Amino acid sequence: MALAMTEGLTSTGRRKLRLLSALLLAVALIGGLSDLLLADTAYSGICESRLGISQSEGIAFESLSLTMFLEIDAMTFSTRAVFEGLSFGTFQVRGMGDLGEISVNSVISWTPSELEFDFWQANLSVDLFGLQLRDVLYLTTSSTQTTSYNQFSWSVSGDMISARGTLKHDLSPFAFSAVNTCATFDWPECDTSVTGCVTFTADEGFSIATISLADYTLFEDVMGVTGSLSVTVLFTIEEKVFTPTLNLTPDWFVCSEIDILAEFDISSSAAPTIDGALVYGIKGGFTSGAVTVGFAESFSESKNSSVTGKADYSGQLGLSVDIPGCCGPPGSLSFDVYSERAPSGMLFSWGLLTMSAQIHLVDGVSFILDIQFANDEPKWAISFSTKIFW
């Protein structure tokens, strides 16, 4: 069977298969050498493979990722290789840790199948007398990536007031890009906080300003329900948007939370007035022991993605159950039903059913099965993943 599969591949496919085999052999050799030569270090890794079966594509090898970690004192080095089908899509090398008082996190990425350098990003951070300073340098030559830039940020915290800000410069060519400053005031008497932010950009000058109130308690224990309000007021050159979110937390036999999602547009005239109100969704759920139930309903087509998590579906109902395994963390079994906006005269229109199961049957190995059935094409798809930890 293996011979038949090899003969069916093109010369390009055979070269990619040999490259994959060589990489797997290199992983094994590196792991063995690290154990022999670096006995005082910690070595670990993750290997994840994914096989897909669908009505349109048949059986297809979707992806393989190999991630290796080597810890030496306060530093951690890692490599990550990702194959999409038989294409070597991504190879990354990362180093992170502490060098004295300075924290370092640097990663370089390539696309080997296209012989293309993607980017290099280096992060440096330090804490000086309660002032946190951080600098991010991002360099790339790819036209499909974000342009090269350098971003400096700072933050400081006090007993009741904290502040943070960023200053960003483009590097190709070198020019000012944007500056942002935020301040947060803790309001302990009301068990809430108020945050204000303002942003200026090179293209627009003043760009956006926001004022946010977080989890202001409206009432407590009214028929076993506690209500809190979060509010964000957004200002731009063209509009002001007032966005309140009401959180209802019943203290009943289950731990639940309900969010009513709404927006109010405020005119930018000299005497502001409320032009219109939009309650665009509701979402919530409850947990009882190992069982979690969640629901979401979007009332506006443009808000589907932020409410249900899928732009094509306006409703979602989910059930998740923790299941024991042989070892390690517990597995899970989940079902989610997504509905489309029902046509006139219909109460419910089913659109998508997803099922996912993750279980640990062997120490260091987990298996994941994902199944979906859709009302549209393709009607069904199945994927099987294996994660190996060492």
Buried (B, 14 or more C-beta within 10 A) or exposed (E): EEEEEEEEEEEEBEEBBEBBEEBBEEBEEBBEEBEEEEEEBEBBBBBBBBBBBBEEEEEEEBBBBBBBBBBEEEBBBBBBBBBBEBBBBBBBBBBBBEEEEEBBBBBBBBBBBEEEBBBBBBBBBEEEEEEBBBBBBBBBEBEEBEBBBBBBBBBBBEEEEBBBBBBBBBBEEEEEBBBBBBBBBBEEEEEBBBBBBBBBBBEEEEBBBBBBBBEBEEEEEEEEBBBBBBBBBBBBEEEBBBBBBBBBBBEEEBEBBBBBBBBBBBEEEEEEEEEEEBBBBBBBBBBEEEEBBBBBBBBBEEBBEBBBBBEBBBBBBBBBBBEEBEEEEEBBBBBBBBBBBEEEEEEEBBBBBBBBBBBBEEEEBBBBBBBBBBEEEEEBBBBBBEBBBE
